[in-house]
Amino acid sequence: MVHWQNWSGKLESTAHSIQFLRTEEDTCALAEHANDNGLVIRAAGATHSHAPLVKTTGIVADLQGLSGVMSTETADNSAWIWAGSRIFTLGRPLHEAGLALHNQGDIDQQAIAGATATGTHGTGPKLKNLSAAVRGMTIATASGELITTSPDRNPDIFTAARQHLGAFGIVTRIKLELEPAYRLREHTWQADLDELLENWSEHAEQNRHFEFFWYPQEDRGQAKTINPTTDEPEYPLAAEGARCGWSYEVLPNHRPHKHTEMEYSVPKEHGAACMREIQSLLTNQFSDIAWPIEYRTLAADDVWLSTAYERDTVTISVHQDVRLDDEVYFRACEEIFLSFQGRPHWGKVNYLNAAQMSERHPRWEQWWQIRDELDPRGTFLNDYLRGLQPA
């Protein structure tokens, strides 16, 4: 038995074993072994999730050894990438091939398999999450078989598994849709929350990227826009807020402070009203909260378990220091998010049950049906995911 914990240290478990995978052959053999012996197996990338997706008493399969860009194709702007690759390791090799991710999140420390499994995203009203960029994947299934999925190969599995939560098998490689390498320039400013919420839609529509953080203790907002530029990169890169460089140099930020996080996605038209309710909650009931609230945008997509499935979206994130209790605060925020038709981010804290998830995801039953057909024994389901299975 071995100890496992996530990046923040907030989630931990005593696992049967941690297995470090370096080849697809080893991955298939491990999946088959777990299935034959009644063991749960959960794949781990960078362990950046705040949700208990990896937590298990079974086997933790560490994917760090399956890392790197396998091949690039400029004709259709795509690349095959090993699943354990950290996002920050992709920027340079993709750039050298003349390619780049469409978008990426506020940090770039996650593994690409985990980021696509949970719908990780950046900000931009015309930009979708990373799961929507998946154009193919290879999965080691519970039977020990290695299957490749795409819109043309095993299309039913592909459609469901683009955002798979690690529940279909162990994803070993991913084909991503990319775009030609591009440069960005960022700009930041401060404004009060009323001004930001009054003008947020205009800011979002007029800029490729727009977001803001609201700091409740100071009652101020720090806003940011990032836009394409033909300017040459300016090295050394300026501090965050004034950078000009290639996309992979400008989009991510350094976030070293350990925290827990809850994020909900609400329909775009409800974003400002929801944020005002969160502001009121912090002002009147949780005036001691010091961590900022993050407000971003996300384009509608067709990924079944995406928080932006078939609707343009605003995402609102609340945070707490990892050393402090977060449940009372997060539950109060969740009540507000749910009242605005919110869907929780799969890689962050939520308290929803199976029935509540089903209400929020129109393809919920179909997703589970395809998953269960591929893994009938539940080899890839930990306690958390079993608790979400349809009755």
Secondary structure, 3 states (H helix, E strand, C coil): CEEEECCCCCCEEEECEEEECCCHHHHHHHHHHHHHCCCCEEEECCCCCCCCCCCCCCEEEECCCCCCEEEEECCCCEEEEECCCEHHHCHHHHHHCCEECCCCCCCCCCEHHHHHHHCCCCCECCCCCHHHHEEEEEEECCCCCEEEECCCCCHHHHHHHCCCCCCCCEEEEEEEECEECCEEEEEEEEECHHHHHHHHHHHHHHCCEEEEEEECCCCEEEEEEEEEECCCCCCCCCCCCCCEEEHHHHCCCCCCCCEEEEEEEEEHHHHHHHHHHHHHHHHHCCCCCCCCEEEEEECCECCCCCCCECCCEEEEEEEEECCCCCHHHHHHHHHHHHHCCCEECCCCCCCCCHHHHHHHCCCHHHHHHHHHHHCCCCCCCCHHHHCCCCC
